[in-house]
Amino acid sequence: MSLQDIGVVGNSATKREVFPSMERAQKGWATRNQVLFKLEGRNNSMNINNGKGVVNTGLGKTEGLDIFNENIIKFEKIEK
């Protein structure tokens, strides 16, 4: 199972431009085994990906967080 399999979108731009087949998020998504995808930083933010924005991924508190953690391939501690 992937994060997209349990994904919902957080705004209309995300649904229209990135994930047209996903449903819109409802209140409580973070505790209902869902992951929130939300397109942010567009239009007036030319310094963010040339105005195209980035997709923020909210993992929630349940299955999405587990899927993410189980698929970490490698990590490295960076000293301050």
HELIX and SHEET records of a PDB file:
HELIX    1   1 GLN A    4  ILE A    6  5                                   3    
HELIX    2   2 SER A   12  GLU A   17  1                                   6    
HELIX    3   3 TRP A   29  THR A   31  5                                   3    
HELIX    4   4 ASN A   49  GLY A   51  5                                   3    
HELIX    5   5 GLU A   63  GLU A   70  1                                   8    
SHEET    1   A 3 GLY A   7  VAL A   9  0                                        
SHEET    2   A 3 VAL A  35  ARG A  42  1                                        
SHEET    3   A 3 LYS A  52  GLY A  58 -1                                        
END                                                                             
